[in-house]
């Protein structure tokens, strides 16, 4: 019940933030639903360049996309049609169906609403620190994904670590592996020591790290450090659950291998645990071979190696 109350509290808060309680959206005479109908018609209007006649869309399609009652949608369209923003007519292909499209005045009205909406969001974001803006947008993306929206695949980028990234590495290792495997503070302390050792040797040309980002959000990491003069060690490979399946883990390992080879190492090794099955598949696919194992608390500690 506490979770129900939290969701309802968020809904009340956010509807006030975006102005849903005002009589009109963005200082216009149009409600949120009317503005959304204009948005959908404008989105389909862009299909004119793809050969769709005058950007027409079936009214039933709008009903399905917005989840509106048919009678309510009809009243909304009647209001917009009366203001000269929308035209409705019978479909040429099927007279049983009704199609709708924006008029030139409707396109102009939507452009004004869209511009005002952008301005309001910019004002909201401008009042936040850069880190808070990233957290806000990331949380919004998480809400959309968790509640069922399937976003288009986004490209990812790999970059060197920046100040603050190693703190994120420790935090995400501790939080993720505690949730997924029940590992406690000893593991998080180990990650903190590895991260501190990396920072203590930033000038070592034989080590490097990579942070993976999707849409500006950190979603993965890996590090290559010096085990000996001839052997590199791959450490701290992690990919966030939201970014798994995109090939990021395999790409991070390949970056690590390429760096170790260019740095003059003859071989590379890594340490992992036998219950990290996804990581073990990546290592196997990258040419690593299991060379040793030791029993641990509920798992086996494994050592993998490969020549470069």
Secondary structure, 3 states (H helix, E strand, C coil): CHHHHHHHHHHHHHHHHCCCCCCCHHHCCCCHHHHHHHHHHHHHHHHHHHCCHHHCEEHHHHHHHHCCCHHHHHHHHHHHHHCCCEEEEECCCCCCCEEEEECHHHHHHHHHHHHHHHHHHHHHHHCCCHHHHHHHHHHHHHHHHHCCCCCCCCCEEEECCCCCHHHHHHHHHHHHHHHHHCCCHHHHHHHHHHHHHHHHCCCCCCCEEEEEEECCEEEEEEEEEECCCCEEEEEEEEECHHHCCCCHHHHHHHHHHHHHHHCCCCEEEEEEECCCHHHHHHHHHCCCEEEEEEECCCCEEEEEEEEC
